[in-house]
């Protein structure tokens, strides 16, 4: 039974890696959709004063899809692009 469970885990690992978010691709999304308000390093900018650098991926996705404070939802960022930009923002230093 343990061997079957181990085999299932090992088989599913490549699938999990294949669907992992790409922070480098997320930087490109961030640079075109987010940087103008949140600043180059996510430390805050002219429009968005609060830093977003280091926020969790879940928090970033929630803010992008639902909006937060004065920020409206960003409907042009979804799917893999949303996963990627969330991975990029969470990788930034606070």
N, C-alpha and C positions, 0 to 999 in steps of 0.2 A: 504494500500500500504506500509506503514512504517513497519507494522508487517511482511509482506512478505520479505521485504528487510532485516530486522533484522534476520528473520529465515534463510535466505540464508547465511548471514554472520556467524551465529552461526554454521550452518551445515558445512561450509567450514573451520572453525578453526581447527578441528582435522586433516584435510588433510594438512594444512599448517604446523602444528606442526610435523606431520609424515615425512615431507620432509625437515625439518630444518637440517642444517649442524651440525655435531657432532665434536666440538673442541677437545674432548678427543681422538677420533679416528684420527683426523687430526694431533695430536701430534705424533702418531705412524708413520704416513706417513712422517711427517717432519723429525723425527729422522732417518728414513732410506733413504730419498731422498734429503733432503735439509740441514740438520745440518752440514754435512761435509764441506760445503762451507760457509754457512750463520751463523754458530755458534749456540750454544745450545739455546741461548735466542734471536736469530735473530738480534743481535747487529753488525753483520759482523764477518767475519772470515778471514782465510788466503787467500781464493780465492775471496770472495765477500766482499769487504771492506765496502760498503754502508749498513747501517742498513735497515732491512725490518720489524722489529718489529713495530706494530701499523699501517701498511699499510692497506688500505681498502681491503675488500674481492675482489672487482672488479679489483683493481690494482694487487693483487696477482694472480688472475686467468689469467689476461692478460699477466703478466710476464711468468707464467708457460706455457701457451698455445702458446704464440708467441715468447717468449724469450725477453731479454732486455739487452742492452749493449753487453757485451761479453757472457752473458748467453744464451745458445741455448734453444729452447723449450724442455720441459720435457714431452715427448710423453707417458711415462709410468704412468703419473698421470692424470687421467681424471674422468669424471662422479662424483660419490659420493665422491671419494677420493679427487678430486680437490676441491669440495665444503668444505669438512672437513678440508683440510690443509689450505684453505683460511680463514676459521673461526678461526682456531688455530692461524695463524700468526696475524690476525687482533686483537686477544685477548691479544697478548704480549704487554708489556709496552715498550714505546719508550725509 
